Amino acid sequence: MSQATTNLNVVHETEVQRQFSRVKIPATLSINNKKYKVQDLSAGGFSLENSSMDIKPSQLYQGKLELNIDGFDFSYHIEFNSLNQLASNNIGCTFQNVDKRFSSALRYIITAFLSGELLVTGDIINTLSRDNHTDSRNKKQLLATTKTERLKSMVGSLIFLAIGLSALTFVGLKLFGIYFVQSSQTALVTAQSHTVSMPKAGNIEPLLKGLTSVSKGQLLATFSGVELEADFSGLPLATQQILSKSLEQTLVNGSISSPCDCQILKVNGIYGQFLQKGDPIFTLVANNSRPFITAKFSFKDAESLKVGQSVVLKVLGDVDAKGEFFDGIIEKLTVAADDKDVTVTITTSKTIELNNLNKPVKVIASSYFAQTYLTSWL
């Protein structure tokens, strides 16, 4: 028994990939009144039956290509270059100096043949009449552009890029605010206040012309009331005066003093106005009072709030603070019986001046991540 020997001198070859696929289309090529059968055809070339060896390799020839597909005839004068003689008595050829119209028509015919579509003369004429190729860019024109034109083009591109980035940033911040931020609906700077009320029914005469602060014991107003008090508030003023005279009521004069060193927050009575007993006249805030923030949140946002939680806030219109954010702590959460919002009392890390009372405040109660990035953007 003989042992088979292994040949180690083996060379693996791969077939060169064709640029254009070749299809078998009924066609002939006429050269000097002699017709040759076209074996296959592509947009880049074809192969001919060359059993007589009339066509020599590496030669340039001219001929007339004729196609006949289901009664549709198409012919075109071409130039081609013969490449090599194949073992099957066929010779491969490539088109030379191909006209753009011929290339477009040939591609259309091959595509229609492969897809099984019916070839129509009108479609061929339309394909030949239109320009199916784009011209290459003129390098001389590109090089001829001046530095000013290139600079303008670059500046325009940068402007559009900046606009796009700005729009993207705006949308991103809006989405971030919707999904990650809980902000108050309303918020004001408030403080513990004192309300000075009318001690007796009568006419009030305020003495605070242009004053914004008072000291303890300073006169705030004088009043003149009746000795015998009766509730005439539901009657017209003229009727009240008639009844007062008819009852022979004795007028009593008095004065109202400030209970503390205070800032005047609100004056309810005007000179000569008639007020009932207990009606508020002045709203005062002690000079040593520490203002705090009263904010309202919706019930949906209040679900994530808790006492002791850190928030960030900014007093709007505070010239001294220059619109800067500062920290605060939630001290109390309350809900009034007829209120649909949650009222939050917030103490601040820094002292707010009394001249900021009743000013609006922006309050952000979110995660540390949201607070950190929002305070840098807002």
Secondary structure, 3 states (H helix, E strand, C coil): CCCCCCCCCCCCCCCCCCCCCCECCCEEEEECCEEEEEEEECCCEEEEECCCCCCCCCCEEEEEEEEEECCEEEEEEEEEEEEEECCCCEEEEEEECCCHHHHHHHHHHHHHHHHCCCCCHHHHHHHHHCCCCCCCCCHHHHHCCCHHHHHHHHHHHHHHHHHHHHHHHHHHHHHHHHHHCCECCEEEEECCEEEEECCCCEEEEECCCCCCEECCCCEEEEEEEECCCCCCCCCCHHHHHHHHHHCCCCEEEEEEECCCCEEEEEECCCCCEEECCCCEEEEEEECCCCCEEEEEEEHHHHCCCCCCCEEEEEECCCCCCCCCCEEEEEEEEECCCCCCEEEEEEEECCCCCHHHCCCEEEEECCCHHHHHHHHHHC
